[in-house]
Amino acid sequence: MTTSTELVASVEIAHEARTERIPPGAADGAVLRVIPGDDVRVAALLGRDPQLARALAFGALSGGASLVALVGTHDGRTFVERGAFLRDAQPDLIVALATDRRDADGLVELAEALRFGCAQQRPLPHILVSADEAIRDRIAASCPANTIEALPDVRTPAGREALVARLRAVRRRAQGDVVLRDEALEAAARAMAVEAKADVVLLDVTGGATSVIHARPDGAVVGIHERLGVGAAADRVVARAGLDRVRRWIPRAVEAPALLERVFNRARWPDAIPASVLALSLEMALAREAIAHVLADAERAGMSLEAAWAAPLVVLTGRLAQLPRAAQSLIVAMDVFGATGPTLVSRAPDDALVAAGALAARGRVATLPTIDPIAIVAEMWPRRSAVVRITDSSGVIEERVARGSFVLVPTKGVVEIVMPGTTVRPRAEHLELGVVIDARGRPLSLPPRDAERIPTLARWNSALDVLPAEAR
Amino acid sequence: MPWKYWRWSADHPLPLGASERAAEGQAVRAGDIVAAGTTYGTPVRVAGARRLGVTSEDLTRVMRVPVGGDVERRTVIARTGRRFARAVSSPIAGRVIHQRADGDLYIAPVVGRWVVRSTLDGEVTRSDDACVTVEGSAWALQGVAAYGPDAIGEIALAVDGPTAELHPSRIDVRLRDRILIGGARATAESITRAHACGVAAVVAGAAPAGGLRVVYGEEATASGATTGPDAPTVLCLIGFGVAPLPREVFAPLVALVGARAAVHTASARLFVFAPENAGDFAQGAPSLALSDDWLGARPMEEHLSLAGVTRFASEIEADAVSTNDGPVPVANVLAFDAPRTPQS
């Protein structure tokens, strides 16, 4: 049963082990729960069209599911290998995709391998079929015990939406009347974009997941949600990125084995707090790699990020927004999210934005909480020295920028900047830090040797006063 | 409480190709074979119903070798008619592994054999081609992660105390088939030496994460890793790095030396088959504190008191508890038996 949002008195947001209530205190009425959702394991049976795998990956990322097995009609595996592969994957849901009638025999072969490998799995996974009706019937005949559902072509937006809706339904599973965190964030991003009449990118990093959401002022939203995080999923970030890619962001020499122990301990210690500067640096490093891999996966799945890079508003939420200093949240986002134009970066450190998004996801008109603008980020890669003009309540500051420079210009009151090569003039009422001019170029390159890497990171960190004195 | 005498359930997932399984309701002991089967090579597809001129539903009726049955080369698998007979025979020696919906058959050569052993004394409650589940009573200790195959053996102590590290020099072939109890840390060297000496499993407060990745591959995560039978078995009770065992955990292990036990990797549990009245093991769960830099954990045996909101070196402000080593964030203190997986 769904509770009417008009009756909802508070929203409860589940984190790794704890739960936050918005507004805090005892609930005086119905409570709407926001949960991360179960990890849904999806296996795909694919026809010969190479676009199918990308389309499915896009759908799985949008639905927050894990793609655990891709089996193709022309993948060269034997029948037994396919059966064993699918059995070991233990899928919660199977998606069978074929756009070509010539794939019928191949897809039926894959369905037979599925029955061979997973016939005794409990519960039996449902099979979503996006294919010709005749192919669907043949798959149903091959897997008579599995429930077969029709799915529109996942290469189309309608098909992807249908897949996402189905995946989210499975992720909610027997949880009753709940809103998924990624649904709430998408609704919040949509409301912010409509209110600001501008593109908004929302970056959310929690212990167990990372989301990158792009919302347009016309209400269109594309979200990518992956099980990579700074807590329970920290070990998955290391498994994906490799330890060296995480280690490179830590501004001191750290032995790889000891770093891995920290990551593993954090992964099995729900909601642990980084009490030391080194642990905090590790959390920031994990957040960078989590975002970087979500963006890379989105591009691999065929999602165009051009519009997202150019979004004038970036909002940070989750653990990323809860780092003790605003500069810490900012530098993590800047290091991996390469905006192509001037951007106003804000953060929502508490869960109020998620709570508003949860209500918006249920159709209630969202009253967005105030979020803290941190900085206007001017990313540039000038051919020769250029001048950025910053106007605030103290007057006009002209900052000469060369390639490689990375500076923070603290500001007071209303801020406006004029950059060469663009007519966009970002403006903000008040900024916690000021204007950050980033001419480090993209993609960021860090020297591999500690002797060069650590001074480079130290220079960037000191430019924004990122870390407490201990780590300098 | 860390130690609990209870009726536990242990799932034993089966690989493809099960040929024998313990029946539901059958009594088994830890170490007994509950399933056996074969691994298959590249299969051959053989026309079945089409060749015989029958429907796929009728094929089962005329099959002389059922799915799962062994065949030699040219063995007649199915046959119809008398005077003008039609038959399907096997082109290879192996096993009939699958019947397709269209009536064709797959026959695969047998290239290996496997067995799955029970990790509990008890009764089989589920038995099918996917899994055999055994339920039974035992003392159990819940760990945080386990690696390798299930293991069965007698408990043996290989350290002098709960804070000691398991040294390779303490391990030799006399400990073959034992489950070794390490203290605060089982090093990678001690794990590999124990495996070489035929030790069934190593149980310790922590193991080095880097060493686990060396032994179990890059895919090993903090949640554990289940592998084939040729790998060592390691159970981490508290975490990774260094984690001295609390008195409430270590003392019963000392008392249970020589008892039959099993490590069930999938659930990361140590089962010990001793009577319920074997000792006063069921005590309150001790508190564990994660170190500030997350490099290990330790039991908190001192009296805990709240220190209020504290600002830590990372500048994070959070509720803390006072300890002899300074304040520790409340979030970094967990009971030994607290859930270690996030809510979904």
Contacts between the chains, C-beta under 8 A, distances in Angstrom:
chain1	res1	chain2	res2	distance
A	14	B	343	5.4
A	15	B	342	7.8
A	16	B	342	3.9
A	16	B	343	7.1
A	17	B	339	7.2
A	17	B	342	6.4
A	17	B	343	6.7
A	18	B	331	7.8
A	35	B	343	7.4
A	35	B	344	6.7
A	36	B	342	7.3
A	36	B	343	7.6
A	36	B	344	5.9
A	37	B	344	6.2
A	38	B	344	4.7
A	39	B	344	7.1
A	78	B	42	4.9
A	78	B	43	6.4
A	79	B	43	5.1
A	79	B	45	7.4
A	79	B	98	7.4
A	79	B	106	5.8
A	80	B	16	7.0
A	80	B	40	4.7
A	80	B	41	7.6
A	80	B	42	7.2
A	80	B	43	5.4
A	80	B	97	7.3
A	80	B	108	5.8
A	83	B	16	6.0
A	83	B	98	7.9
A	84	B	15	7.4
A	84	B	16	5.2
A	87	B	15	7.9
A	87	B	16	6.1
A	87	B	130	7.9
A	108	B	101	7.7
A	108	B	102	7.9
A	112	B	98	6.9
A	112	B	100	5.1
A	112	B	101	7.0
A	115	B	98	7.8
A	116	B	16	7.6
A	116	B	97	7.1
A	116	B	98	4.8
A	116	B	106	7.7
A	117	B	16	6.5
A	118	B	130	7.9
A	119	B	129	7.1
A	119	B	130	7.9
A	120	B	128	4.6
A	120	B	129	4.5
A	120	B	130	3.4
A	120	B	131	7.3
A	121	B	130	5.6
A	122	B	130	7.1
A	122	B	131	7.9
A	138	B	101	7.7
A	141	B	101	4.5
A	142	B	100	7.1
A	142	B	101	4.5
A	144	B	101	7.7
A	207	B	342	6.4
A	208	B	342	5.4
A	231	B	342	7.3
A	232	B	341	7.1
A	232	B	342	4.3
A	234	B	222	7.8
A	235	B	221	4.3
A	235	B	222	4.2
A	235	B	223	7.3
A	236	B	221	6.8
A	239	B	218	6.9
A	239	B	219	6.7
A	239	B	221	5.9
A	256	B	210	6.7
A	257	B	208	6.2
A	257	B	209	7.0
A	257	B	210	3.3
A	257	B	211	7.5
A	258	B	241	7.6
A	258	B	295	6.2
A	260	B	209	4.2
A	260	B	210	5.0
A	260	B	213	6.9
A	260	B	240	7.9
A	261	B	208	6.5
A	261	B	209	4.6
A	261	B	210	7.2
A	261	B	240	4.6
A	261	B	241	3.9
A	261	B	294	7.7
A	261	B	295	5.9
A	261	B	296	7.2
A	262	B	241	7.9
A	262	B	293	6.7
A	262	B	294	4.0
A	262	B	295	5.9
A	263	B	209	7.2
A	263	B	222	7.4
A	264	B	209	4.2
A	264	B	221	7.8
A	264	B	222	4.0
A	264	B	239	7.3
A	264	B	240	4.1
A	265	B	222	7.7
A	265	B	239	4.8
A	265	B	240	5.3
A	265	B	241	6.6
A	265	B	290	6.2
A	265	B	294	4.8
A	265	B	295	7.3
A	265	B	296	7.1
A	265	B	297	6.8
A	266	B	294	5.3
A	267	B	221	7.2
A	267	B	222	3.8
A	267	B	223	7.5
A	268	B	144	5.1
A	268	B	145	6.7
A	268	B	222	5.0
A	268	B	223	7.7
A	268	B	239	6.2
A	268	B	240	7.8
A	268	B	340	4.8
A	268	B	341	7.9
A	269	B	239	7.3
A	269	B	290	5.1
A	269	B	294	7.6
A	269	B	297	7.9
A	269	B	332	7.0
A	269	B	334	6.9
A	269	B	340	7.1
A	270	B	339	7.5
A	270	B	340	6.8
A	270	B	341	7.4
A	270	B	342	5.0
A	271	B	331	5.0
A	272	B	290	5.5
A	272	B	294	6.9
A	272	B	329	7.8
A	272	B	331	5.9
A	272	B	332	5.3
A	273	B	312	7.4
A	273	B	316	5.7
A	273	B	318	5.3
A	273	B	329	4.1
A	273	B	331	4.8
A	273	B	332	5.9
A	274	B	294	7.3
A	274	B	314	5.2
A	274	B	316	6.7
A	275	B	292	4.0
A	275	B	293	7.9
A	275	B	312	4.1
A	275	B	313	6.5
A	275	B	314	5.8
A	275	B	316	6.8
A	275	B	328	7.4
A	275	B	329	5.6
A	275	B	332	6.8
A	276	B	292	4.3
A	276	B	293	4.4
A	276	B	312	7.4
A	276	B	313	5.3
A	276	B	314	5.9
A	277	B	313	5.6
A	277	B	314	5.4
A	278	B	293	5.0
A	279	B	292	6.7
A	279	B	293	5.3
A	279	B	294	5.0
A	279	B	314	6.6
A	280	B	314	4.0
A	280	B	315	8.0
A	280	B	316	7.3
A	282	B	294	7.3
A	324	B	314	6.5
A	324	B	315	4.0
A	324	B	316	5.2
A	324	B	317	7.8
A	325	B	315	6.8
A	468	B	313	6.8
A	468	B	314	7.0
A	468	B	315	5.5
A	470	B	313	6.0
